[in-house]
């Protein structure tokens, strides 16, 4: 990878629930595009979107951007949708959190549901992908050394959970992660490999304290051993970034974004 695109929203103020772009060469120092104003606006539904997540189809190079509209409060929820390409199925696994009351339950709880799609137009039937004893939301999935790693938010105490599995649909085993277990009030985890190809950067939104994203670094996801970066080692740009997604870019893709920015 030669750069990164960070797609995010900024908050619940005017124009905050729209689509913002930031770019970075090293994955740690970010420059806001469009002078820190929204790049894309929603003009459908309640005209607000958040939790955006960009993906690129490895089969045809097509880009997709998915997001949720939390302004629709009476319709339940489809929170923080993300997608990961399933090599076995040759399709995207799209997953999201919904609060559902199942048969025999006294109250509803948040679970992670999923569906498959090849084109983001036609989807398979939705199925239950993950649940815990209590609520779970905000999940992202990373692949490293042939294994899959899930990072989720435990909604009961707002801490992150790290898990590992050999396959997307397999059984995930929890990995002890002292940094995740220590930090409370976190959500919106995302992760990506840094340019040197050895270190993973996991970022999460310190929403409870309103501090924005915090980068945490590890050279081995399976170890659960993360280091919190000192403030002088990263720069998230001028806008406060809320839950979004990071897309790795080739040099040509990065340059196209910069050219479009310069041309207005």
N, C-alpha and C positions, 0 to 999 in steps of 0.2 A: 504494500500500500504506500501511496505517496502523499496522502492527505486524508482529511475527514470532513464530513458534513454533519453538523449537529442540528437536528430539526426539533423544535421545542415550542412551548407556549410560555408566557411570562407571568400569568396570574389571573385574578378575577376582576381586575380593573378594566376600564374601557379599552377595547382592542387587545386585551391580554390573552383572551381565549381565541387566538388566531395562530397562524403558522409563521414562525420565525426561523431564519437560517443563520448559522455561524459556521465558520470554517477554521481548520487548523492544519498545520503541517506536521506537528509533533504529537497531537492528541492531548496536549496539556495547556497550550496557549491558544486562545480562541479569539477570532475577529468576527464581530457582528456584521452581517451583510445588510444592504438596504438602509444604512444609517440607523440600524437598530429598530426599524419599523417592520410590520408584518410583510412577508413576501407573498403569502397567499391568504385570501379572505374566504370565509364560508358565507354563501348567500342562500343557503337552503336550511330548512328546519328552523331552529331557533337562532341561526346565524352565529354559532359559536362552536369552536372545536378545541380539543386539548388532548394531551397524551399522544402526540403524533409519533409514528414509527415508520421509517423508510426502509424498504428492502429492494434488492436487485435480483431479478430472475437470472440464475446462472445459465439457463438454457438458451435464452434469447436476448439477454442484456436489457430487458425492459424494467423500468423503475415503477414502484408502487409506493404510495403513501397512505397509510391507514391512521385513523384517529377516532376519538369518541366525542359525542356532544353531551356534556354533563348538564346542559341547561334544561334538558327534558327531565324534570324530576319525577313526574308521575308514571313513567314508563319502566320502572325498575332500573337496572343499570347494565351496561356493557362497558366495563372499565378497562383502560390501559391495554388495548388490543396490540398484540405483537405477532410476528410471523417468523418461522424458521424453515429453511428448505430441508425436507426429508429426502435423503438420497435414496432410501429404499422405496418410497412411494413415488418419487419423482414429482412431488407436489409440495406446496407450502402447508405446514401445520400452522393454522391461525388460532391463537388462544387469547382468552380474555376472562375477566372476573365478572360474575353475576351473583346477585343475592337471591337465593331460591329457597323456598320452603318445600321440602320433599315430604312424601307420605310418612305419617307417623311422627313428624317433628312438630314441636310446639311453636318454634320460631324459625324464621329463615336465617341462613348464614351465607357468607361469601364463599364460593367455590370457583375453581378455574375450569372453564369449559373450552372446547376446541372443535374445529372442523377443518377439513382439507379443501384446498382449492388449487387449481392450476393457473387461473387467470383473474382471480378476485372478482369474478362476475358470477360464476356458478360454484356453489359450495356443497359439500357433503352434509349429511345430517350432523347436527351438533351432538357431542358426547361429553360426558364428564371426564376431565383430564386429571384433575388433582383436587383433593380436599384434605382438610385436617380436622382435628377435634373441634377447633374453633375457626374463625374466619381467616381466609388467606386471599390476598390480592397482589397486584403489581409483580408480575413474574417476567423474567427474561431468561433466555437460554443461550449458552455459549458452547462451542465445540472445540475441544483441544485434545490432541493426541488420541483421536479415535473415540473419545468419551464425550458425553453431554453433561453440562453443568447448569443446574437451575438455581437462580437466585430469586427468592420470593420475599414479600413482606408479610410477616405475621401481624394481622390487623389488630390482634388483642393487645400487643405491647409495642407495636411499631418498630420491631427489630427485624433484621434481615436473616434469612435462612439459606444456607448453601447445601446443595445436594448433587450427587453424582450417579450416572447410569451409563450402561453400555449402549443404550438405544433410547430414542425419543419416547417410545411407548413402553419401555421397560420399567422395572422397579428402581426407584431412586433411593439412594442411601444418604442420610444426612452426614455432613462433614463438620466436625468441630471447627469453629472459626472465631477465635477470641475477639478480634476487632468487631465483627458483626454482632457478637453477643454483648459487647460493651456499649455500642452505640444505640441509643434509643431515639425515637422520633424521626426515623428514616423511611423514605419511600422512593418509588421510581428508579430502581436499580437498572443500570445499563453497563455493558462491558465491551471492550474491544482490545485487540492486540496492538501494542505500540510499534512504531516503525522498525525498531531493531529486531522485531520478530521473536522476542524472548519473553518480554514482560506483558502481563495483562493489566489494563487499567479498568477498574470497576468504579463507576461514579454513582452516587445516590444523593437524593434531595433531602437536605436537612430541614424538612418542612416545619417541624415542631418549633424550631428556633428561628425560622425564616432566613436561614443563612445561605440557601441555594445549594448547589452541588458540591460534594466532597469527593476528591479522587483518592482511591486506595489501590496500591500496586502489589502484585504478586508475580513470581516467576513460575509458580506451579499451583494451578487452581485446586488440584487434588490435595494439596497440603493444608489448605485453609489458613495459610500464613500470609496475612496482608499487612502492609505498612501504609499508614496515613501520610500523605504528602504534606510537607510544610507549606505554608501559604506562599512563600517566595518562589516556590517551584512550579506554580501554575497560575494561570490567569483566565478566568471564565468570560472576560469581555465586559462591556458596559451594562448589558441587560441582565437582569436576574432571571436565570433559566429554571423553568419548572419542567416537570416530567416530559421527556422527549426520547429520541433515539439517535444513535450515531451510525453513520454509513461510511464504510471505508471507501476511499476514492483512488483511482489511478491518477497518474500525473496529468493525463489528458482531461479527465473528468474535473479535476481540481482547477485546471487552467480555464476550462469552459465556464465554470462558475465565476472565476475572477474576471474573465472577459465580459460576461454578462453584467457583472457589477459595475465595471468601468463604463460600459456603454449605457448604463441606466435602464 
